[in-house]
Amino acid sequence: MPHFTFDYSANLEGLVDLKALAKLIHQTMMETGLFELGAIRVRGFRTDIYAVADLLEENSFIDMSLRIGKGRSEADRKRAGEAIFAAVSAFLSERFETPHFMLSLEIREIDADLSWKKNAIHPRLRQKTI
């Protein structure tokens, strides 16, 4: 954990550097100090089919979701969300200059009893810090 995904409207391609956005999110998550490097996953998904607000062709969105394991305080979850949302908002400031863009973020906790995982990256990265 954590898993960070963002769905974006297809009309943002060419207008937003989505790879740079993913790296910014990753960097911001690391800066919070709440997440281990070997666990972070940031993924973006292009959405080709969508209907936004008043259906104008130029309407666009990025909908972000952060799924994390239980154990962090509400204050820490809120701090992480605020940091990520602020960094992404600043990165996308040009999009907010038009009246056609929406940005959202939701943080959800994953139930450990209903989550299975294997991670071969953790041991490699943990070894580097010793």
DSSP file (Angstrom, degrees, kcal/mol; ACC not computed):
  #  RESIDUE AA STRUCTURE BP1 BP2  ACC     N-H-->O    O-->H-N    N-H-->O    O-->H-N    TCO  KAPPA ALPHA  PHI   PSI    X-CA   Y-CA   Z-CA
    1    1 A M              0   0    0      0, 0.0    35,-0.3     0, 0.0    67,-0.1   0.000 360.0 360.0 360.0 158.6    0.0    0.0    0.0
    2    2 A P        -     0   0    0      0, 0.0    39,-1.6     0, 0.0     2,-0.6   0.548 360.0-170.4 -92.8 157.7   -0.7    2.8   -0.8
    3    3 A H  E     -aB  41  67A   0     64,-2.6    64,-3.0    37,-0.2     2,-0.5  -0.953   3.5-173.6-112.0 118.1   -2.4    2.7   -4.2
    4    4 A F  E     +aB  42  66A   0     37,-3.2    39,-2.5    -2,-0.6     2,-0.4  -0.957   8.8 173.8-114.0 122.2   -3.0    6.0   -5.8
    5    5 A T  E     -aB  43  65A   0     60,-2.7    60,-2.8    -2,-0.5     2,-0.4  -0.939  12.7-166.7-125.0 150.2   -5.0    6.1   -9.0
    6    6 A F  E     -aB  44  64A   0     37,-2.2    39,-2.9    -2,-0.4     2,-0.4  -0.982   7.6-156.1-137.4 130.0   -6.3    8.9  -11.1
    7    7 A D  E     -aB  45  63A   0     56,-2.5    56,-2.7    -2,-0.4     2,-0.4  -0.843  20.0-172.5 -95.5 135.4   -8.9    8.8  -13.9
    8    8 A Y  E     -aB  46  62A   0     37,-2.4    39,-3.0    -2,-0.4    54,-0.2  -0.979  28.3-107.2-133.2 145.5   -8.6   11.6  -16.4
    9    9 A S  E >   -a   47   0A   0     52,-2.1     3,-2.2    -2,-0.4     4,-0.3  -0.458  31.2-122.8 -69.3 140.4  -10.8   12.6  -19.3
   10   10 A A  G >  S+     0   0    0     37,-2.1     3,-1.6     1,-0.3    -1,-0.1   0.752 105.9  71.3 -56.8 -27.3   -9.2   11.8  -22.6
   11   11 A N  G 3  S+     0   0    0      1,-0.3    -1,-0.3    36,-0.2    -2,-0.1   0.514  85.2  69.2 -73.2  -1.3   -9.4   15.5  -23.7
   12   12 A L  G X> S+     0   0    0     -3,-2.2     3,-2.3    49,-0.1     4,-1.9   0.658  71.1 108.8 -86.3 -16.6   -6.6   16.3  -21.2
   13   13 A E  B <4 S+d   16   0B   0     -3,-1.6     4,-0.1    -4,-0.3    -3,-0.0  -0.406  87.4  18.9 -62.7 133.0   -4.0   14.4  -23.2
   14   14 A G  T 34 S+     0   0    0      2,-0.6    -1,-0.3    -2,-0.1     3,-0.1   0.156 121.5  65.7  89.4 -18.0   -1.7   17.0  -24.8
   15   15 A L  T <4 S+     0   0    0     -3,-2.3     2,-0.4     1,-0.3    -2,-0.2   0.691 103.7  39.4-102.3 -27.0   -2.8   19.6  -22.3
   16   16 A V  B  < S-d   13   0B   0     -4,-1.9     2,-1.4    79,-0.0    -2,-0.6  -0.984  77.4-129.1-127.8 133.8   -1.4   18.0  -19.2
   17   17 A D     >  -     0   0    0     -2,-0.4     4,-1.9     1,-0.2     5,-0.1  -0.691  30.7-177.4 -80.1  94.3    1.9   16.2  -18.7
   18   18 A L  H  > S+     0   0    0     -2,-1.4     4,-2.2     1,-0.2    -1,-0.2   0.811  76.7  54.0 -71.4 -31.7    0.4   13.1  -17.1
   19   19 A K  H  > S+     0   0    0      2,-0.2     4,-2.2     1,-0.2    -1,-0.2   0.914 110.1  48.0 -66.5 -41.8    3.7   11.3  -16.5
   20   20 A A  H  > S+     0   0    0      2,-0.2     4,-2.4     1,-0.2    -2,-0.2   0.875 109.6  54.0 -65.0 -36.3    5.0   14.4  -14.6
   21   21 A L  H  X S+     0   0    0     -4,-1.9     4,-2.4     2,-0.2    -2,-0.2   0.932 107.8  49.3 -62.0 -46.2    1.7   14.5  -12.7
   22   22 A A  H  X S+     0   0    0     -4,-2.2     4,-2.4     1,-0.2    -2,-0.2   0.910 112.2  48.3 -60.4 -42.8    2.2   10.9  -11.6
   23   23 A K  H  X S+     0   0    0     -4,-2.2     4,-2.7     2,-0.2    -1,-0.2   0.884 110.0  52.2 -66.2 -38.2    5.8   11.6  -10.5
   24   24 A L  H  X S+     0   0    0     -4,-2.4     4,-2.7     2,-0.2    -2,-0.2   0.920 110.0  48.4 -62.3 -44.1    4.6   14.7   -8.6
   25   25 A I  H  X S+     0   0    0     -4,-2.4     4,-2.5     2,-0.2    -2,-0.2   0.935 112.3  49.2 -61.5 -46.4    2.0   12.6   -6.7
   26   26 A H  H  X S+     0   0    0     -4,-2.4     4,-2.1     1,-0.2    -2,-0.2   0.938 112.7  47.3 -57.5 -49.2    4.6   10.0   -5.9
   27   27 A Q  H  X S+     0   0    0     -4,-2.7     4,-2.3     1,-0.2    -2,-0.2   0.905 112.0  49.8 -60.3 -43.9    7.1   12.6   -4.6
   28   28 A T  H  X S+     0   0    0     -4,-2.7     4,-1.1     1,-0.2    -1,-0.2   0.889 108.6  52.6 -65.4 -39.2    4.4   14.3   -2.5
   29   29 A M  H >X>S+     0   0    0     -4,-2.5     5,-0.6     1,-0.2     3,-0.6   0.918 110.4  48.3 -62.0 -42.4    3.4   11.0   -1.0
   30   30 A M  H ><5S+     0   0    0     -4,-2.1     3,-1.4     1,-0.2    -2,-0.2   0.899 105.9  58.3 -63.3 -40.6    7.0   10.4    0.0
   31   31 A E  H 3<5S+     0   0    0     -4,-2.3    -1,-0.2     1,-0.3    -2,-0.2   0.733  94.1  66.0 -64.9 -22.2    7.4   13.9    1.4
   32   32 A T  H <<5S-     0   0    0     -4,-1.1    -1,-0.3    -3,-0.6    -2,-0.2   0.783  97.1-139.2 -68.5 -24.4    4.5   13.2    3.9
   33   33 A G  T <<5S+     0   0    0     -3,-1.4    -3,-0.1    -4,-0.5    -2,-0.1   0.569  76.7 104.0  77.1   8.0    6.6   10.6    5.6
   34   34 A L      < +     0   0    0     -5,-0.6     2,-0.4    42,-0.1    -4,-0.1   0.583  68.7  59.4 -96.7 -12.4    3.6    8.3    5.9
   35   35 A F  S    S-     0   0    0     -6,-0.5     2,-0.3    -5,-0.2    -2,-0.2  -0.934  75.9-124.5-128.4 142.2    4.4    5.8    3.1
   36   36 A E    >>  -     0   0    0     -2,-0.4     3,-2.0   -35,-0.3     4,-0.9  -0.658  24.4-127.2 -83.8 137.2    7.2    3.4    2.5
   37   37 A L  G >4 S+     0   0    0     -2,-0.3     3,-0.8     1,-0.3    -1,-0.1   0.865 106.2  55.3 -50.7 -46.3    8.9    3.8   -0.9
   38   38 A G  G 34 S+     0   0    0      1,-0.2    -1,-0.3    84,-0.1    84,-0.2   0.566 107.8  50.8 -69.3  -7.2    8.5    0.2   -1.9
   39   39 A A  G <4 S+     0   0    0     -3,-2.0    -1,-0.2    82,-0.1    -2,-0.2   0.658  81.5 107.3-102.8 -19.6    4.8    0.3   -1.4
   40   40 A I    <<  +     0   0    0     -4,-0.9     2,-0.4    -3,-0.8   -37,-0.2  -0.406  39.4 176.7 -72.0 132.1    3.8    3.3   -3.4
   41   41 A R  E     -a    3   0A   0    -39,-1.6   -37,-3.2    -2,-0.2     2,-0.5  -0.993   5.4-176.0-131.9 125.8    1.9    2.8   -6.7
   42   42 A V  E     +a    4   0A   0     -2,-0.4     2,-0.4   -39,-0.2   -37,-0.2  -0.990  11.3 172.9-123.0 125.0    0.7    5.7   -8.7
   43   43 A R  E     -a    5   0A   0    -39,-2.5   -37,-2.2    -2,-0.5     2,-0.4  -0.990  18.0-154.5-136.4 140.0   -1.4    4.9  -11.8
   44   44 A G  E     -a    6   0A   0     -2,-0.4     2,-0.5   -39,-0.2   -37,-0.2  -0.928   7.3-162.6-115.1 141.0   -3.3    7.0  -14.3
   45   45 A F  E     -a    7   0A   0    -39,-2.9   -37,-2.4    -2,-0.4     2,-0.3  -0.978  15.0-136.0-126.6 121.1   -6.2    5.8  -16.4
   46   46 A R  E     -a    8   0A   0     -2,-0.5     2,-0.6   -39,-0.2   -37,-0.2  -0.545  15.5-150.3 -72.1 134.9   -7.5    7.6  -19.5
   47   47 A T  E     +a    9   0A   0    -39,-3.0   -37,-2.1    -2,-0.3   -36,-0.2  -0.939  19.5 174.8-110.8 114.3  -11.3    7.7  -19.6
   48   48 A D        +     0   0    0     -2,-0.6     2,-0.6     1,-0.2    -1,-0.1   0.746  68.6  56.1 -89.1 -26.0  -12.6    7.8  -23.2
   49   49 A I  S    S+     0   0    0      2,-0.0     2,-0.3   -39,-0.0    -1,-0.2  -0.934  71.7 128.0-114.4 118.3  -16.3    7.6  -22.3
   50   50 A Y        -     0   0    0     -2,-0.6     2,-0.4    -3,-0.1    -3,-0.0  -0.986  42.1-150.2-161.7 158.1  -17.7   10.3  -20.0
   51   51 A A        -     0   0    0     -2,-0.3     2,-0.5     3,-0.0    -2,-0.0  -0.949  24.3-167.8-135.9 113.5  -20.4   12.9  -19.7
   52   52 A V    >   -     0   0    0     -2,-0.4     3,-2.6     4,-0.2     4,-0.4  -0.907  43.4 -62.0-115.3 126.5  -19.4   15.9  -17.6
   53   53 A A  T 3  S+     0   0    0     -2,-0.5     0, 0.0     1,-0.3     0, 0.0  -0.105 125.0   4.1  48.3-117.3  -21.7   18.6  -16.2
   54   54 A D  T 3  S-     0   0    0      1,-0.1    -1,-0.3     2,-0.0    -3,-0.0   0.216 102.6-112.6 -88.6  16.9  -23.4   20.5  -19.1
   55   55 A L    <   +     0   0    0     -3,-2.6    -2,-0.1     1,-0.2     2,-0.1   0.609  57.9 161.2  68.0  16.7  -21.8   18.1  -21.7
   56   56 A L    >   -     0   0    0     -4,-0.4     3,-1.6     1,-0.1    -1,-0.2  -0.475  46.4-126.7 -67.1 140.7  -19.6   20.7  -23.3
   57   57 A E  T 3  S+     0   0    0      1,-0.3    -1,-0.1    -2,-0.1   -46,-0.1   0.798 107.1  55.9 -59.1 -31.6  -16.8   19.1  -25.2
   58   58 A E  T 3  S+     0   0    0      2,-0.1    -1,-0.3    43,-0.0     2,-0.1   0.537  78.2 114.6 -83.8  -5.6  -14.1   21.1  -23.4
   59   59 A N    <   +     0   0    0     -3,-1.6     2,-0.3    -7,-0.1    42,-0.2  -0.426  45.2 173.8 -62.6 137.7  -15.2   19.9  -19.9
   60   60 A S  E     - c   0 101A   0     40,-3.0    42,-1.4    -2,-0.1     2,-0.3  -0.927  12.7-171.6-144.3 166.5  -12.5   17.8  -18.3
   61   61 A F  E     - c   0 102A   0     -2,-0.3   -52,-2.1    40,-0.2     2,-0.4  -0.994  20.6-155.6-155.5 158.1  -11.7   16.1  -15.1
   62   62 A I  E     -Bc   8 103A   0     40,-1.9    42,-1.9    -2,-0.3     2,-0.6  -0.954  17.1-167.8-133.5 121.4   -9.2   14.3  -13.0
   63   63 A D  E     -Bc   7 104A   0    -56,-2.7   -56,-2.5    -2,-0.4     2,-0.3  -0.948  11.0-162.9-111.5 116.0  -10.7   12.1  -10.3
   64   64 A M  E     -Bc   6 105A   0     40,-3.0    42,-1.4    -2,-0.6     2,-0.4  -0.765   9.1-173.5-106.8 145.1   -8.1   10.9   -7.8
   65   65 A S  E     -Bc   5 106A   0    -60,-2.8   -60,-2.7    -2,-0.3     2,-0.5  -0.997   6.5-166.7-138.6 131.0   -8.3    8.0   -5.3
   66   66 A L  E     -Bc   4 107A   0     40,-2.8    42,-2.9    -2,-0.4     2,-0.5  -0.969   5.4-169.2-119.6 116.5   -5.9    7.0   -2.6
   67   67 A R  E     +Bc   3 108A   0    -64,-3.0   -64,-2.6    -2,-0.5     2,-0.3  -0.920  15.8 172.8-105.3 125.6   -6.4    3.6   -1.0
   68   68 A I  E     - c   0 109A   0     40,-2.7    42,-3.1    -2,-0.5     3,-0.1  -0.918  33.5-102.4-131.8 156.2   -4.3    3.0    2.1
   69   69 A G  E >   - c   0 110A   0     -2,-0.3     3,-0.5    40,-0.2    42,-0.1  -0.366  48.1 -95.6 -70.8 156.0   -4.0    0.3    4.8
   70   70 A K  T 3  S+     0   0    0     40,-0.8    -1,-0.1     1,-0.2     3,-0.1  -0.261  91.8  73.8 -67.0 158.2   -5.5    1.0    8.2
   71   71 A G  T 3   +     0   0    0      1,-0.5     2,-0.3    -3,-0.1    -1,-0.2   0.213  62.6 108.4 124.5 -14.7   -3.4    2.3   11.0
   72   72 A R  S <  S-     0   0    0     -3,-0.5    -1,-0.5     1,-0.1    -4,-0.0  -0.741  71.0-111.7 -93.7 143.6   -2.8    6.0   10.2
   73   73 A S     >  -     0   0    0     -2,-0.3     4,-2.5     1,-0.1     5,-0.2  -0.207  23.8-112.6 -67.4 161.4   -4.6    8.6   12.3
   74   74 A E  H  > S+     0   0    0      1,-0.2     4,-2.6     2,-0.2     5,-0.2   0.888 120.0  54.8 -60.4 -38.4   -7.3   10.7   10.8
   75   75 A A  H  > S+     0   0    0      2,-0.2     4,-2.5     1,-0.2    -1,-0.2   0.901 109.1  46.9 -62.7 -41.0   -5.0   13.7   11.2
   76   76 A D  H  > S+     0   0    0      2,-0.2     4,-2.5     1,-0.2    -2,-0.2   0.903 112.3  49.5 -68.0 -40.8   -2.3   12.0    9.2
   77   77 A R  H  X S+     0   0    0     -4,-2.5     4,-2.5     2,-0.2    -2,-0.2   0.923 113.4  47.0 -62.6 -42.7   -4.7   10.9    6.4
   78   78 A K  H  X S+     0   0    0     -4,-2.6     4,-2.7     2,-0.2    -2,-0.2   0.909 110.9  51.6 -65.3 -42.2   -6.0   14.5    6.2
   79   79 A R  H  X S+     0   0    0     -4,-2.5     4,-2.2     2,-0.2    -2,-0.2   0.913 111.6  47.5 -60.7 -43.8   -2.5   15.9    6.2
   80   80 A A  H  X S+     0   0    0     -4,-2.5     4,-2.6     2,-0.2     5,-0.2   0.936 112.9  48.6 -63.1 -46.8   -1.6   13.6    3.3
   81   81 A G  H  X S+     0   0    0     -4,-2.5     4,-2.8     1,-0.2     5,-0.2   0.908 112.0  48.5 -60.5 -43.6   -4.7   14.4    1.4
   82   82 A E  H  X S+     0   0    0     -4,-2.7     4,-2.3     2,-0.2    -1,-0.2   0.899 112.2  49.1 -64.9 -40.1   -4.2   18.1    1.8
   83   83 A A  H  X S+     0   0    0     -4,-2.2     4,-2.3    -5,-0.2    -2,-0.2   0.932 115.2  43.3 -65.4 -45.6   -0.6   17.9    0.7
   84   84 A I  H  X S+     0   0    0     -4,-2.6     4,-2.7     2,-0.2     5,-0.3   0.935 114.8  49.0 -66.1 -46.0   -1.4   15.9   -2.4
   85   85 A F  H  X S+     0   0    0     -4,-2.8     4,-2.6    -5,-0.2    -1,-0.2   0.898 112.5  48.4 -63.1 -39.8   -4.4   18.0   -3.3
   86   86 A A  H  X S+     0   0    0     -4,-2.3     4,-2.3    -5,-0.2    -1,-0.2   0.922 112.7  47.7 -65.7 -43.9   -2.4   21.2   -3.0
   87   87 A A  H  X S+     0   0    0     -4,-2.3     4,-2.2     2,-0.2    -2,-0.2   0.924 115.6  44.2 -63.8 -44.5    0.5   19.9   -5.1
   88   88 A V  H  X S+     0   0    0     -4,-2.7     4,-2.2     2,-0.2    -2,-0.2   0.910 111.8  53.2 -67.7 -41.7   -1.8   18.6   -7.8
   89   89 A S  H  < S+     0   0    0     -4,-2.6    -2,-0.2    -5,-0.3    -1,-0.2   0.913 111.2  46.3 -59.1 -43.0   -3.9   21.8   -7.8
   90   90 A A  H >< S+     0   0    0     -4,-2.3     3,-1.4     1,-0.2     4,-0.2   0.916 111.5  51.6 -65.5 -42.5   -0.8   23.9   -8.2
   91   91 A F  H 3< S+     0   0    0     -4,-2.2     3,-0.3     1,-0.3    -1,-0.2   0.855 116.8  40.3 -60.2 -35.7    0.5   21.6  -11.0
   92   92 A L  T >X S+     0   0    0     -4,-2.2     3,-1.5     1,-0.2     4,-1.0   0.140  76.6 122.9-100.2  18.3   -2.9   22.0  -12.8
   93   93 A S  T <4 S+     0   0    0     -3,-1.4     3,-0.5     1,-0.3     4,-0.4   0.823  70.1  59.1 -54.0 -35.2   -3.3   25.7  -12.1
   94   94 A E  T >4 S+     0   0    0     -3,-0.3     3,-1.2     1,-0.2    -1,-0.3   0.853  99.5  57.5 -62.6 -34.6   -3.6   26.5  -15.8
   95   95 A R  G X4 S+     0   0    0     -3,-1.5     3,-1.3     1,-0.3     5,-0.4   0.845 100.4  57.8 -65.1 -32.2   -6.6   24.1  -16.1
   96   96 A F  G 3< S+     0   0    0     -4,-1.0    -1,-0.3    -3,-0.5    -2,-0.2   0.553  88.0  75.8 -77.3  -6.3   -8.5   26.2  -13.4
   97   97 A E  G <  S+     0   0    0     -3,-1.2    -1,-0.3    -4,-0.4    -2,-0.2   0.611  92.8  62.8 -77.4 -11.4   -8.1   29.3  -15.6
   98   98 A T  S X  S-     0   0    0     -3,-1.3     3,-0.5    -4,-0.2     2,-0.1  -0.795  87.9-127.5-107.0 155.3  -10.9   27.8  -17.7
   99   99 A P  T 3  S+     0   0    0      0, 0.0    -3,-0.1     0, 0.0   -40,-0.1  -0.102  94.8  77.2 -90.7  39.2  -14.4   27.2  -16.4
  100  100 A H  T 3   +     0   0    0     -5,-0.4   -40,-3.0    -2,-0.1     2,-0.4   0.127  69.5  93.4-134.9  22.2  -14.3   23.6  -17.7
  101  101 A F  E <   -c   60   0A   0     -3,-0.5     2,-0.4   -42,-0.2   -40,-0.2  -0.953  42.8-171.3-129.3 141.6  -12.2   21.5  -15.2
  102  102 A M  E     -c   61   0A   0    -42,-1.4   -40,-1.9    -2,-0.4     2,-0.4  -0.983   3.1-174.2-127.7 139.3  -13.0   19.4  -12.2
  103  103 A L  E     +c   62   0A   0     -2,-0.4     2,-0.3   -42,-0.2   -40,-0.2  -0.999   9.5 169.8-132.8 135.5  -10.5   17.9   -9.7
  104  104 A S  E     -c   63   0A   0    -42,-1.9   -40,-3.0    -2,-0.4     2,-0.3  -0.984  13.1-168.8-144.7 155.3  -11.4   15.5   -6.8
  105  105 A L  E     -c   64   0A   0     -2,-0.3     2,-0.4   -42,-0.2   -40,-0.2  -0.992   3.8-177.4-144.5 135.8   -9.6   13.3   -4.3
  106  106 A E  E     -c   65   0A   0    -42,-1.4   -40,-2.8    -2,-0.3     2,-0.5  -0.999  12.1-153.0-133.2 137.8  -10.9   10.6   -2.0
  107  107 A I  E     -c   66   0A   0     -2,-0.4     2,-0.4   -42,-0.2   -40,-0.2  -0.939  17.0-178.9-111.2 131.2   -8.9    8.6    0.6
  108  108 A R  E     -c   67   0A   0    -42,-2.9   -40,-2.7    -2,-0.5     2,-0.4  -0.974  22.4-130.0-129.6 144.1  -10.2    5.2    1.6
  109  109 A E  E     -c   68   0A   0     -2,-0.4     2,-0.4   -42,-0.2   -40,-0.2  -0.744  20.9-134.7 -92.0 140.0   -8.8    2.6    4.1
  110  110 A I  E     -c   69   0A   0    -42,-3.1   -40,-0.8    -2,-0.4     2,-0.7  -0.776  18.2-121.5 -94.4 135.0   -8.4   -1.0    2.9
  111  111 A D    >   -     0   0    0     -2,-0.4     3,-1.7     1,-0.2   -42,-0.1  -0.671  17.6-151.0 -75.7 115.0   -9.5   -3.8    5.2
  112  112 A A  G >  S+     0   0    0     -2,-0.7     3,-1.3     1,-0.3    -1,-0.2   0.797  93.2  61.3 -60.1 -31.0   -6.4   -5.9    5.9
  113  113 A D  G 3  S+     0   0    0      1,-0.3    -1,-0.3    -3,-0.0    -2,-0.1   0.696 110.3  41.2 -69.7 -17.3   -8.5   -9.0    6.4
  114  114 A L  G <  S+     0   0    0     -3,-1.7     2,-0.4     2,-0.0    -1,-0.3  -0.046 100.8  85.2-119.7  30.5   -9.7   -8.7    2.8
  115  115 A S    <   -     0   0    0     -3,-1.3     2,-0.4    -5,-0.1    -1,-0.0  -0.981  51.8-173.8-137.9 122.6   -6.5   -7.7    1.1
  116  116 A W        +     0   0    0     -2,-0.4     2,-0.3     2,-0.0    -3,-0.0  -0.921  14.3 161.8-117.1 141.2   -3.8  -10.0   -0.1
  117  117 A K        -     0   0    0     -2,-0.4     2,-0.3     2,-0.0    -2,-0.0  -0.997  26.5-162.8-156.4 154.3   -0.4   -9.0   -1.5
  118  118 A K        -     0   0    0     -2,-0.3     2,-0.4     0, 0.0    -2,-0.0  -0.988  14.4-173.0-133.1 140.4    3.2  -10.1   -2.3
  119  119 A N        +     0   0    0     -2,-0.3     3,-0.1     1,-0.1   -81,-0.0  -0.902  18.2 175.5-142.4 107.9    5.9   -7.5   -2.8
  120  120 A A  S  > S+     0   0    0     -2,-0.4     4,-0.7     1,-0.2    -1,-0.1   0.541  81.1  66.6 -85.5  -7.8    9.4   -8.4   -4.0
  121  121 A I  H  > S+     0   0    0    -83,-0.2     4,-2.4     2,-0.2     5,-0.3   0.858  86.7  67.6 -80.7 -37.1   10.4   -4.8   -4.1
  122  122 A H  H  > S+     0   0    0    -84,-0.2     4,-3.0     1,-0.2     5,-0.3   0.923  98.9  48.8 -50.0 -54.4   10.2   -4.1   -0.4
  123  123 A P  H  > S+     0   0    0      0, 0.0     4,-1.8     0, 0.0    -1,-0.2   0.894 111.9  49.8 -57.9 -39.7   13.2   -6.4    0.5
  124  124 A R  H  X S+     0   0    0     -4,-0.7     4,-1.1     2,-0.2    -2,-0.2   0.937 115.9  41.0 -63.6 -47.0   15.4   -4.8   -2.1
  125  125 A L  H  X S+     0   0    0     -4,-2.4     4,-0.8     1,-0.2    -1,-0.2   0.865 113.2  53.3 -72.3 -35.2   14.6   -1.2   -1.0
  126  126 A R  H >< S+     0   0    0     -4,-3.0     3,-0.5    -5,-0.3     4,-0.4   0.849 104.2  57.1 -66.8 -32.7   14.8   -2.0    2.7
  127  127 A Q  H >< S+     0   0    0     -4,-1.8     3,-1.0    -5,-0.3    -1,-0.2   0.844 100.0  59.2 -65.3 -34.2   18.2   -3.5    2.2
  128  128 A K  H 3< S+     0   0    0     -4,-1.1    -1,-0.2     1,-0.2    -2,-0.2   0.795 101.6  54.3 -65.1 -28.6   19.5   -0.2    0.7
  129  129 A T  T <<        0   0    0     -4,-0.8    -1,-0.2    -3,-0.5    -2,-0.2   0.531 360.0 360.0 -87.0  -4.9   18.6    1.7    3.9
  130  130 A I    <         0   0    0     -3,-1.0    -1,-0.2    -4,-0.4    -2,-0.1   0.458 360.0 360.0 -86.4 360.0   20.6   -0.6    6.1
